[in-house]
Amino acid sequence: MKKVLFLLLAVFMVFTLCSCKVNWFTETIEVPWYYVAVPIILIVVPITVLAYATILRATYICPDCKTEFKPKWNHFFVCFHMMGERVAKCPKCGRKGFCEKKK
């Protein structure tokens, strides 16, 4: 969570140091940074929080040994998933394959 906050702060600081020029037909309009930064932050922050909450709640069951486990967050985003199942590696038996999400 600290990394996410640091990233958002860095993006916010970059926008404070710049402004945008918008070409509207023959006019060039100077747009303040916050006209760009605020909508982006209002869209990105809730999506990030919801994704993180989904990761924390997800528990998967190995079909072989019936072990319940939570995959690491970096594997959660990268691995293949379909219809409530996700390719994951069981920490107990080492099986790698589709594991069903606990309901």
Secondary structure by P-SEA (a helix, b strand, c coil): caaaaaaaaaaaaaaaabbbbbbcccbbbbbcccccaaaaaacaaaaaaaaaaaaaabbbbccccbbbbbccaaaaacccccccccccccccccccccccccc
